[in-house]
Amino acid sequence: MTATEWRDLGLALVVLVVAAGLPFFGTPYYLTLGVTIAMYAVLATSWALFSGPTHYISLATAAFFGLGTYVTAVGIDHLPYWLLLPIAGVIGAVVAGLVGLATLRLSGVYFVIFTLGLAEFIRQVITWAQNLMGTRGLYVLTDLGEREIYWQLLGLAALVFLGGWLIGRSRLGFALRIIGDDEEVARHSGIDTARAKVMLFMVPGAVASITGAIIAPRYVYIEPALAFAPILSFTVVIMALLGGTGRLWGPLVGVIPFTFLTEWVARWFPNQSTLVMGLAFLVIVFLLPKGFVGLIDGARARARGAFA
Amino acid sequence: MDIVITGLVLGGTYALIAMGLNLQYGVARIMNLANGEILVAGAFAAFWFWTAAQLSPLLTIFLVAPVAYVVNWLIYVIILRPLVRRAKSRGQLEVDAILTTFGLGFVAVGLMLAVMGGDYFSYSYLSVPVMLFGEPYGLNRIVAFLAAVVICGALYLWLNRSRAGLAIRAIATAPASARLVGIDVPRLSARAFALGGAVTAVGGALISTFLTLDASTGVIFTLKALVIVIMGGVGDVRGTIVAALLLGLLETFVAVLIDPGLTLAAAYLLFVLILLFRPQGLFGRRTT
């Protein structure tokens, strides 16, 4: 490891420790906000791990997230809680693998539609199955509070960052960067592009599913419309692209301001949240194609140019 | 029997919406994910004219079509053409178009929510039963179906018999070569996009006579139209019509025999099967 890598690792640890202390010195409101930020940080960072290098826009986050909440909701009465998280992860990874096998050889448009429909598909099937059993939803009663959920999400965030860093250094990460630059070239240099993409897509699938399983106790009552809300997928896409997918920490730079923005809009203009999401998409495409990271890198390059 | 007729009638109106999307994607190469919002806007116009002035939706469409044409033309020229110009590759344009049209769709939903609130809107137009083969059907469905048939037929003839239609089909098949034979690709692309939007909005006005909609239902119709376009083959009018009728039948079968809540799930399953076994569309030939 180089000196800068040690420095980055040290910085990350300091941030993690400070963030972990939030429940001790923040008000309950800040803790709630912290849970939201930690949740989106996990989702957006893992989303960017796949979509950053491959340029595939995945809208499947809500599908995996909802599956995870249902793993907790169904399993909480039969299995110990700590076993549910890995189960959710495995289910998410398997579903993501199947989706990837079916779509990742096709063009990007098919993938977007497929992933957008996936959440809706699972939601309708679960609603139907619940109707057959005569229920509308499930109770998740645990003694896990906001604080425990927050720490679990922070732990998961640390794992995602570590995983992302390791993938970036691995052969898979190298292969994906080549695929992102030019898929044709990648194929000609002997990279199994479909396999690499499917494997990487399983990461956000598993992570989103685990996130859903962690969040489930917060909802107390789980029903399909809540667990599979498509707005989650769109929010994650906006946050990740707003921050920028070029760097591992990029999505985080988008998550924090956008969370505050949505909080502010929800408070003062509760009916305009859809409009704001739409405008955010347009801002990303026309003003920030590389996200905040692109702005920061550009400013740095200019500063270096000025001193040189 | 009544399932078959209801399904075909529903499929006929779907065909109109999918035609609109197919024109936009096949010719202008923009996968317009705000297509469903255009539909809802058309439906809202029909609803508004009916409740405010008792104007028949069959007349409203003559107002909706030119307005939707102009609006979609402006959207293409102002917002989407810069993306087409700056895109270095097809993939780049694809990602930009997806994000932009999603953004436009959300903006449209937000505006419509602001104007008409989150309530469902429906009105009663021609909701009297007519007898066909001894079974009653809503007259509004039949009228909407007939109107869709007329418009689809006119489009089909126009695309296959007229000079402008030939040029549009040329762009859909080979945009690079179309320029070589003197076709003004950027101008016709804008017109095809506008025409597609107009067709979709008219479809929305017709659908509103028998379905209940709200401001945020657009995305469901976008999904259905996409499934139809991909199943029928991009740029293939005949395939689109067959696929739309199939989807209408499938949805009606599922709604009647299993559960009305599963119609979108059934459409999605169909989409998965198509992707796995015939990604080039029902009548498409494998390229490369």
HADDOCK unambig.tbl for C-alpha pairs under 7 A between the chains (distance, minus, plus):
assign (segid A and resid 102 and name CA) (segid B and resid 276 and name CA) 6.35 0.50 0.50
assign (segid A and resid 117 and name CA) (segid B and resid 268 and name CA) 6.56 0.50 0.50
assign (segid A and resid 121 and name CA) (segid B and resid 264 and name CA) 6.89 0.50 0.50
assign (segid A and resid 121 and name CA) (segid B and resid 265 and name CA) 4.63 0.50 0.50
assign (segid A and resid 121 and name CA) (segid B and resid 268 and name CA) 6.74 0.50 0.50
assign (segid A and resid 124 and name CA) (segid B and resid 261 and name CA) 6.43 0.50 0.50
assign (segid A and resid 124 and name CA) (segid B and resid 262 and name CA) 5.81 0.50 0.50
assign (segid A and resid 124 and name CA) (segid B and resid 265 and name CA) 6.32 0.50 0.50
assign (segid A and resid 125 and name CA) (segid B and resid 262 and name CA) 6.87 0.50 0.50
assign (segid A and resid 128 and name CA) (segid B and resid 261 and name CA) 6.94 0.50 0.50
assign (segid A and resid 272 and name CA) (segid B and resid 110 and name CA) 6.03 0.50 0.50
assign (segid A and resid 274 and name CA) (segid B and resid 106 and name CA) 5.63 0.50 0.50
assign (segid A and resid 274 and name CA) (segid B and resid 107 and name CA) 6.71 0.50 0.50
assign (segid A and resid 274 and name CA) (segid B and resid 109 and name CA) 6.81 0.50 0.50
assign (segid A and resid 274 and name CA) (segid B and resid 110 and name CA) 5.05 0.50 0.50
assign (segid A and resid 275 and name CA) (segid B and resid 106 and name CA) 5.79 0.50 0.50
assign (segid A and resid 275 and name CA) (segid B and resid 107 and name CA) 4.51 0.50 0.50
assign (segid A and resid 275 and name CA) (segid B and resid 110 and name CA) 4.27 0.50 0.50
assign (segid A and resid 275 and name CA) (segid B and resid 111 and name CA) 6.85 0.50 0.50
assign (segid A and resid 277 and name CA) (segid B and resid 106 and name CA) 6.54 0.50 0.50
assign (segid A and resid 278 and name CA) (segid B and resid 102 and name CA) 6.96 0.50 0.50
assign (segid A and resid 278 and name CA) (segid B and resid 103 and name CA) 3.85 0.50 0.50
assign (segid A and resid 278 and name CA) (segid B and resid 104 and name CA) 5.97 0.50 0.50
assign (segid A and resid 278 and name CA) (segid B and resid 105 and name CA) 6.92 0.50 0.50
assign (segid A and resid 278 and name CA) (segid B and resid 106 and name CA) 4.39 0.50 0.50
assign (segid A and resid 278 and name CA) (segid B and resid 107 and name CA) 4.69 0.50 0.50
assign (segid A and resid 279 and name CA) (segid B and resid 103 and name CA) 6.14 0.50 0.50
assign (segid A and resid 279 and name CA) (segid B and resid 107 and name CA) 6.53 0.50 0.50
assign (segid A and resid 281 and name CA) (segid B and resid 99 and name CA) 6.06 0.50 0.50
assign (segid A and resid 281 and name CA) (segid B and resid 100 and name CA) 6.27 0.50 0.50
assign (segid A and resid 281 and name CA) (segid B and resid 103 and name CA) 4.75 0.50 0.50
assign (segid A and resid 282 and name CA) (segid B and resid 100 and name CA) 5.66 0.50 0.50
assign (segid A and resid 282 and name CA) (segid B and resid 103 and name CA) 5.63 0.50 0.50
assign (segid A and resid 285 and name CA) (segid B and resid 96 and name CA) 6.35 0.50 0.50
assign (segid A and resid 285 and name CA) (segid B and resid 100 and name CA) 6.60 0.50 0.50
